[in-house]
Amino acid sequence: MSSTTSTTVPKQILSESSSNMIPAKNEPLISVETSHSQHLSPNAKVSHRTVDNAQPTLENDSQRLLKQILEEVMNIKAMLSQETKNRQKSEARIQNNFDLVNKSILRNSKSSMQTLRSQFKLPIEEHDQVDAFDTFLSDNREYRRSLKKQLSQLGGRYTTKFRKAMRFIIRDVVLRDFTGRMGLCTQITLLAVAVAAGLIYMKFQSISSPLPPPKFDDNAYWGPGKEAEYKEDKSVQPFKIDYPADQINELSELIKKAVLPSPLEDVGFDYGINSKRFSKFLNYWRDDYLPRWKSEREPFLNSLPQYTTQIQGLKIHFIHVKPSKTANKKVVPLLLLHGWPGSVREFYDFVELLKTQRSDTNVEFDVVVPSLPGYGFSQGSSKTGFGVLEMSVVLRNLMIRLGYQRFYIQGGDWGSALGSTIATLFPQNIIGYHSNMCVALNTGTGILKTIIASNFPSYFVEKEYEDFHFPFGEKFSNLILESGYMHIQATKPDTIGTALLNNPVGLAAYILEKFATWTFPEYRSSPDGGLDNRKDLFDAYFDNIMIYYLSKSITTSVRLYSEAFSPKQLGHKLERVPTSVPTGCARFKNDLAHDIDWVLKEKYTNIVQSNYYKTGGHFAALEVPKVLHQDFMEFVKKVEK
């Protein structure tokens, strides 16, 4: 289909020599023809060659068909050639006419306006909505200046009516022709852009839209051997940490025999543990801490009641502190979850604070602190595939075993991921979920929002807390710097586990370095890595190391990384399953990572509390138990209202 546009202008306007600018009645108009299509209409001024329809006498059917095709090709070629010539002539004619019209209007704008009004019924009153001329003048400053100068020289004025007349000329002679000639190209481009945008949007939706919870077996067997041969003992048995003195003496001898490499000059913890300072930690462990093990440290670890029970083939160890019965106090269960390289030891001071009676709240807590399966004194899985989802099911089933159908969760590190998963899969069992590692596993929208917020941080977080999240590049680089351990544990957990299992010195170096850089990142280049800032935590650090060493759980603990990053676990896409339970977030300045609320709300749709603290790091329950406790209690009061 083709179209031809004819824009007519009086001859008098186009003639510079005309003395009378108003045309005679019924005077013919000059026609400007422009073609707007790749094809010609039947009325186009092109000589069409026709195919000879005479019947040939010597040609067969194939030859006739070939001849017809060739003639059609030649015909089309001629049409296209004529089309090109017409377009070139049209463009030249348009430019010439525009120049003539411009000059004519400049010489007598009043007469021109009368002509335009009478011949074209030009809508030149205030309601005229055509802005083409204004746009043209706005984009062509030099032309505008020249126009005003010419008008002044000719005694004319740059009036509103003059502008509207010129607007008509540009619209109907220049802009419309340009739009017509470029219409097909523009339409194709817009169509391509629209299709591309649609495909991008569909892909974005496919990787970021909310998903339903994945299907899972809430009673899968993870113990050794065959499930058919397993009979679960549902009893809850008391547990006590008790290791013979001979084993402690053997450990002391191994520490004494340690051979350490010489550190580089002028290097703190930049290359990992500083062996020069680490040797002093070993001396403290051997000469100060271990002599107090049987008389002080072991009794301290046993000061909180501990038990074991079998869940899905695994022997699970847990601390269980029941509240004292107080009148008018509501008792609510609480599940506390640690991470790596932590243990139940992180929560001892926190639990003591929970036991303290508070007059500003009407609740008391029935506290359960399990050693994660494969950590400390809890049995690790004998089967592959025991990742975050599967471990979460075991921990939830532990609470059900203890008689708690609804409970709170608090956790950091893996405890945060596990608590989030329990809240996602079993919202009917969760009163509220509180985390001190507030991150949402990356989704398409989460990544996009983080990028946007990094460029406009003040719109998404208070000024004094911007450095918790930004500059994004700096935070991301630090995360990469501190995640080397994760790569080896996610790929070859048994290799690093074997290297550390019977090597207490290596185990201590591996764990202490994390307590240093994940708590005191600003001291990474200092000789002590910042650990000397908290000498009051030395015993707690070695309590934690002793739990890993004596339970021989380092290998089973790091396997969680391998399972968590397996295709099976990533296929669950839990980060895209919304969590609707009341959620609280406590961010501590020196933690490894934080997400802003705008990102967190993609995952957690019911955030009731979100706070920032300029002290503390990754092990908040151990480092700043009072601050964490206060934040948690504020969260509980909001949920209980």
N, C-alpha and C positions, 0 to 999 in steps of 0.2 A: 504494500500500500504506500502511496506517495501523497505529498501535499505541496501545493504552491501558494506562497503568500504574496499578495500584491498590496503594497502600501502606496497610496496615491497622495501626491502633493501638487498643488496648483502650479501651472507653468510660471505664473508671474512670480511666485516666491522663489523659484529656482533660477530666475533670470536676473543677472546683476544689472542689466541695462534697462529693465522695465521701469517706467516712471509711475505707472499706476499699479500698486501692490494688490488691489482687490480684483479678482478675476471676473471676466464677463460671465453672464448667466449661461449655464449649461456648457461652460468651456471644458474641453476634455482634460483629463488629468494624466500626468506622467505616471507610468507604472513601473515599479521596481519588483522584479520577479526573483524569488529565491527558492531553491529546492531544498527540502528538509529530509530527504530520504536517500537511501542507497539505490533505490529503484525509481524509474520514471513512470509517470502516469500516462494514460493513453493520449492526453492532450498536450504532452510535452512537445516542445519544438525540436524534435529530433527526427531525422528521416529513418524510419524503420525499414530494414530490409526484410522481405518476406521470402519464405522458402518456395521455390518453384514447385507447384503441385502437378506439373505435367507428368504423365506416365512415361518413364524411360522405356526404350525398346530393347536395349542391350544389357541392362543392369538387373541383377537378381535382387531378392529382398534384402539381403545383408548389405549390399552396396548402397541401396536406396537409404537404408537406415543410417549408415555411416555418413552419407552425404548430408542428410537432414541434420544430424548432430553437429557436423562441421559448420554448416550454415548457421545454425543456432548460436554456436560459439562465436562466430564472426559477428553475428547480429548483436550479441551481448557486449562484445568488445567495442563495437561502434557506439552502442548506447552509453557505455561507461566513459568513453572518450568524450562524447558530446556533453555528458553530465559534468565532467571536469571543466570543460570550457565554459559551460553555462555558469558554474559556480564561481569561476574566476571573474567572468564578466559581471556577475551579480555583485560580488564583493567590491569590485572597482566602482560600479554604478552606485552602490550604497554609500561608499566613502565620498564620491563626488557629490551626490545629492545632499549628503549631510553637510558638507562644506558650504554648498550653495545656500541651503536652508539657513545655516548658521549666519552667513554673511547677510542674507536678506533680512533676517529677524533683527540683526544688529542695526541695520539701516533704518528700520521703522518698526519698532516692536508693537506699537499700537495698531497699525494696519495689519501686521501679521497676526495679532491676536484676534482681530475681527474676522480675518480670513479663516483662521483655524476654528473659530467658534461657528461660523456660518457653514463652512464646508464639511467639517468633521464632527460638529456638535460636541466639541471637547469639554469634558467636565472639569472646569477650572475653578469651581468654587471650593470652599473650605473642606467640603466632605471628600474631596479627591484623595484616594488612598494610595496612589501610585508613587513610589519613592525612588524610582529608578534614577531620575535626574539628580536628586540629592545625593544618592550613593555615588553616582558618577563624579559629581563635583567634589565630594569628600575624598575620593581616591585620586583626584587629579588637581592638585593645588595650583600648579603652574597654569593649567588651562583656565581655572577659575579667575586667577589674577589677570590673565590676558583678556578674558571675556569682560570683566569689569572695566578694564582700561579702554577697550574698543567702544563699549557702551558710552563711556564718559566722553570720548572723542567725538562720537556721533550725536551727542546730546541726549542720549537715552539713559534710562535708569535700570538698575538691577532689581526689578520689582518682583513681587510674589507671582503675578500673572506671567511675567516673562519666564520665571523659573518653571512654572507649570507647563507653559508652552514647550520649552526646551525638554522638559521631562517627557512629554508626549513623543517628541521626535526621537529621543534616544530610546524610549521604550519600544515604539512600533517600527523604527527603522534599523536601529543598531542592536539593541538587546534581544529583541524577539528573533531577529535573523541569527544572531550568535547562538541563542538557545536552540533554535531549530536545527542549525547545522551540527551542534554539539550534543543534541538530545540523545541520540542513540548511544554514543560513547559514554555519556554521563549515566544513562540508564543502566548500561551494562556494568559500569564501575560500581554504581550504587547497589546493584543486584549482587555483584561479587562480594562487596563489603558486607552486605546483609547476610549472605549465606555464610561467609567466614565468621561473622560475629555470632550467628546462630550455632555454628558448629563448635566454636570456642565455648559459648555458654553451655551447650549440652555437655561438652567434655568437662567443664568446670563443675557442673551440677553432678556429673557422674562420680567425681572424686571428692565432693564436699557435702553433698546433701545428706540429711540425717538418715540413718538406717535402723532397722529393727534389731533387737538383740539377737546374737547368733545362737544357733542350737548347740546344746552341750549335754553331756551326761553328768548329772549331779551325784552319781554314785559310782564313778569309774574306779577301778582298782589300780593302785600304784605301787603295791608292795612287791616283794620278790616272788618268783614262781608263778604258778597258775592260780587264777582267782577261784577256780572250783575247789581248790585245796585250802582255801582261806576261810576261817571262821572268825569274824570280828568280835573282839572282847570289848564290850561297851562300858566296862567299868572304868572308874576314874581312880588312879592310884597315886599315892603321895610320892614325891620325888625329892631327893636331897643330893646336892653336889658333895662328893666325898672321894678324894683321890689320895692314895697312900703317900707317905712321906718319901718313899724310895723314888717315886715318879717325879716328885718335886726336886729331889736331889739330883736326879739324872738331868733334868732340865737345867739346873744350875751349872752342871759340868759342861753341857753343850754350849751354853752362853759363854763360859770361860774360854772355850776353845775357838771362839769365833775369830776368823781372819777377815779383815775388812780392807777394801781398796783405798788407796790414798785419794783424797778429793783433788779436784783441779784448783788452781790458785784463784783466789778472789771469787769463789762461787759459793752461794748459799744452798738453797733447795731448788735452784734452777734446773739442775740435772736429775732431780729426784732427791732422795734422802742424802744428807751430807754426812759422810762416814765419820768425820772428825767429831761432830756433835753427837752423832748416833752412838758412838762408843760410850759416851757419858750416860746416855739413856740405858744402854745395856748394863753398865755398872750399877745404875740405880735399880734396875730390874733384879739383878743377881744379888746385890749386897744389901739392899734395903727392902724391896718388895717381897721377894720370895721367903726370906726368913719370917715374915709376918703372915705368910699364907695360911697356915693351919690355925693360927691363933686369932687372926683378924679378918683377912680378906675372904677366906672361904665361909666363915660364919656370917660375914656381911652379905655375901651373895645368897646365903640361905635364910636371910632375915625375912624375906617375903615368902609366903606359902607357895609351894610348887607342886605340880601334878603332871601325870601323863595319862593319855588315853589313846585308843586306836581309832583312826578315822581313815576309811578307804584304803586300808592296808598299811598305813603309816602310823608309827608311834609318835604322837605329838606332845611336846613338852610345853607347859604354860605356867605362868604365875597367876594366882587367883586370890585377889584381896577383896573380901566381902565387907560391907559397911557395918558399922555398929547401928543397931536399931534405935532410931531417934523418932520421937513422936512428931507427927505433922511433916515428916520429910518423905518425899517421893524417892524411891530407889530406882535408878535406871542403870542398865548394864552398859559397859564401855569396853570396846575392843581397841587396844593400843598395838600398833604395828610398826616394827622397826624396819631398817633396810640393810644395805651392805656398805661398808664393812662393820656395821653396828650389830647390836644384839639386844636382848632384853635389858642388859645393863644400862642402856641409855635412859630407861624410864624410872629408875629407882627413886630419884629425887622428885620426879613428877608425880609418882604414885603417892609418895608421902604427903605432897601438897593436896592431892585429891582426898586423902583421908582426913585432912583438917576440916573441922566444922566451920561453916561460913554462915553468917547471919543474913547475908544479902541474897541467898538463894534457898529454894525449897527442895533441892534435890541432893541425894547422895549417890555415890557411884559404886556399882559392883564391877570391879575392874578385872579384866582378863588380858594378860600380856603373853601371847604365845611366842616361842621361838619359831620362826618361819620354817616350814618343811625343808630339811637340808641345812639348816642353820643351827648352831649351838647344839642343844640336846634333843632336837627333833630329827626324826629319821628322814633321809632323803629318798626321792623316788628311785625305784629300780627300773623304771620304764622311761623311754624317750617321750617327748611331747608334754612334759609336765611344766607348763609355762604359767604365766600370770593368771590366765583365766582358770586353769585347773587348780592352782594353788588357792585362788580366791574361793573356789567352791569348798575346798577342804576347811578353810578357816571359817567360812560361814557355817558349815556343818558342825564344826567344833562348838560354836555358840548355840546351835540348836541342841546338840548333845547335852550342853550344860543347862538347858531349859529356858534359853532366852530367844523369844520369837521376834523381839524388836530391841535394837540397841544402837548406841552411838559408835562412831569410828573416828580415831585420830591417828594420823601417820605421816611420815616423811620418807623420802627416797622410795625404795620399793614399797614401803608401807603406804605411801601416797597412791601409787599405781594399784596396789591390791585393794585398798579401801575404796578407791574410785570404781574399780571393777565390781566389787561386792555391791556397792550402792547402785550400779548400773544394772546388774543382773538380778538383784533381789531388793528392789526398792521397797517392797512390802515389809522387809525385815529391818529397815534402817530408819532411825529417828532423825539422824543428822550426820553429816560427814564433814570433818574438819581436817585440813591439811596444812603442813608447814613447808610443802614444796608444791607451789601452785603453778602447775604447768598442764597444758592440754596437748596431748600428742598431736603432732602437726597434721592439719587438714588443709585443703586448698584455700578455704576462706581464712583460716587462721594465719597462714603464711602471708596471704594478701593483706590482711588487716595489720599484721606486724610491720610489713614494709611501709604501708601508708602511715602508721603511727610513728615509725622511726623518722619520717620526714616532717611530721607535724606533732611532736611529742606533747606539747603543751595542751593540745585539745583532748588528750586521752589520759593524762596522769598529772597530778599536782607537781608543780615546779620542783619542790624539794625532794621528790621521789623519782624524778626522771632518770637519775643515774642508777636506779635499780634495773632499768630496762635498756637504756640507751647511753652512748651510741651503739646501735645494733651491731655494727661491724666489730667493734671492740669486744662486746659481750660474746658474740659468736666465736671470735678468735680465741677468747679465753676458754670457752666451752670445748673447742677442738683441742686446745693445749692440755686440758685436764681430762680428756676422754681416751687417752691412749690405753689405759687399763681395760676399758670397756671393749675395745676392738679385739684384744687377745682373749678376753673372757667370753666374748660372743662367738668366737671362732674356734679357739683351742682351749677350752676350760680345763680339760684334764691335764694338759701339759703344764700350765701354770700351777694347777692344784698339786700335781705330783712334786713339782719343784719346791713347794712350800710346806707340804704335809708333815714331813719329819725334819723340818728345818726351822726351828723356833726363831733364829736370828733373822732369816730371810722373811719369815712371816711378820715379825715385829716391824721390820723396815718397810714392808709393803703396806701395812695397815697404818703405821704412824705417819707416813708421808701423806696419806689421805686426810688424817685428822689435822695435819698442819695446813696444807694448801686449801682444803675445803672449809677451814675455819678462819685462817689468817692469810688470805691471798695477797694482801699488801706486803707481807713479810717473806714472799717467795725467795727473794734474793738475800735474805739475812741468814747467818750461819745456823740459827736454831729453827728457822722456818716459822717463827712466831710461837712455837710450843712453850717457850719459857715464859710467855705472857700469862699462861694459866697453869702454874705449877700445882695449883690446887686440884687439877684434873689428872695429874700423873697416875695416881692409883686407879682412877676410872679407866684411863687408857689401857693400863696393863690388866685390869679386870677383864676388859673386853678381849684383849689378845689371849689371855688365859682360856677364856671360853672357847675360842676357835682352836687353840692348840690342844687342849685336853679332850675336847669332843671330836677332834680330827675331822672337822666339818668344812675346811676351806674348799676342798674340791666340790663337794655337793652344793656349797653355797654359790660358787661362781657359775655353776651350770645353769642357773636361772637366766643368766644373760644370753647364753646360747639358745635356750628355749624361747625366750622372749622375742628374739629377733629372727626366729625361724619363719619360713613361708607360712606355716600353719597358723602361728600366732598372729602374724601380720594380716593374714586373711580374715581374722575375726573382725578387724576394723572397728575395734571398740571405741576409738577416738571419735567415731562418727555416730555413736549411739548416745543420744541425749541422756543426761543424768538429772532427774527431776527432784531428788531429795534436797532438803535444806543443806546448803553448803557454806562452809566458812573457810577463809583463806588468811593465813598469817605469813607474810613475807619477811625474811631476815636478810639483811643487806649482803652478807658474804656467802649466801647460798649460790649454788652453781647456776641456777636458771630461774627466771620468773616470767610469767605471762601477765599482760595487762588484763583488766576485767573484760574489755571489749572482745578479747580473744577467748577468755575463759567461758564467756556466756554462750559460745557456740556449743560447748560441751555441757557446762553446768548451767541449767536454765533457772535455777532458784538460789542464786548467791545472796545470802542474807547478811554476810559480813565479809569485809575485805580490808585488811590493815597492813601497814608497813612499819618495820622496826629497824632502826639504824645500827643495832647491835646484833650479834649472833650470826651463825653461819649454817652449814648443812646439818649439823647435829644439835638442833635447837633444844631438844628435851634434855640433853646432857649439858650444853653450854649455858643456856639461859632458861632453866626450868620455870622460874617464877614468871617470866614474861610470857612464855608459852601457856602456862597455866592460867594466867589472867585473861589472855586472849580467848582461850578455850571456854572459860567460864562465862565470858560475855556472850560468846556464841550460843552456849546452852541456854542462857536466860532468854535470848531472843527467840530461840526455837520453842521453849517451853511456855511462852506467853499465850 
